[in-house]
């Protein structure tokens, strides 16, 4: 069986019982759809935030790599150029 107990009812009572169960299930489906919508919005916001964080991290990383490259270049210039010619 399906796990639901439907009492032995005559046709009009069974019809009312079925309508009541249908209303209850319809309300529950609406509640679950609303909850799903909230979860989807929260996930979208989290994904957007993670994307912004990743973009910011990549920008900071690029900036740091440029600074490192500039510092390395300055070191090379100091090693191979006379101090009077170095900027």
C-alpha positions in Angstrom: 0.0 0.0 0.0 1.0 3.7 -0.2 1.1 4.3 3.5 -2.0 6.5 3.6 -5.1 5.3 5.4 -8.3 6.2 3.8 -11.2 5.4 6.0 -14.2 3.5 4.4 -16.4 6.3 3.4 -19.4 6.6 1.2 -19.1 8.5 -2.1 -20.0 12.0 -0.9 -17.8 11.7 2.2 -15.0 10.3 0.1 -15.3 13.2 -2.3 -15.2 15.8 0.5 -12.2 14.0 2.0 -10.4 14.0 -1.4 -11.2 17.7 -1.9 -9.8 18.5 1.6 -6.7 16.4 1.0 -6.2 18.2 -2.4 -6.5 21.6 -0.8 -4.0 20.6 1.9 -1.6 19.3 -0.6 -2.0 22.3 -2.9 -1.2 24.6 0.1 1.9 22.5 0.9 3.1 22.7 -2.7 2.7 26.5 -2.6 4.7 26.7 0.6 7.5 24.5 -0.8 7.6 26.5 -4.0 8.0 29.7 -2.0 10.7 28.1 0.1 12.5 26.9 -3.1 12.3 30.4 -4.4 14.0 31.8 -1.3 16.7 29.2 -1.5 17.3 29.9 -5.2 17.6 33.7 -4.4 20.0 32.9 -1.6 22.1 30.7 -3.9 22.2 33.3 -6.6 23.3 36.0 -4.2 26.0 33.7 -2.9 27.2 32.8 -6.4 27.3 36.5 -7.3 29.3 37.4 -4.2 31.7 34.6 -4.8 32.2 35.7 -8.3 32.9 39.3 -7.2 35.3 38.0 -4.5 37.1 35.9 -7.1 37.4 38.8 -9.5 38.7 41.1 -6.8 41.2 38.4 -5.8 42.4 38.1 -9.3 42.8 41.9 -9.7 44.8 42.0 -6.4 47.0 39.1 -7.5 47.7 40.7 -10.9 48.6 44.0 -9.1 51.0 42.1 -6.8 52.6 40.2 -9.7 53.2 43.5 -11.5 54.8 45.0 -8.4 57.0 41.9 -8.0 58.1 42.2 -11.6 58.9 45.9 -11.2 60.9 45.2 -8.1 62.8 42.4 -9.9 63.5 44.7 -12.8 64.8 47.4 -10.4 67.1 44.8 -8.9 68.4 43.8 -12.3 69.1 47.4 -13.2 71.0 47.9 -10.0 73.1 44.9 -10.7 74.0 45.6 -14.3 73.8 49.4 -14.6 76.1 51.8 -13.0 74.5 53.8 -10.2 74.8 57.0 -12.1 72.7 55.7 -15.0 70.1 53.9 -12.9 66.8 55.9 -12.4 
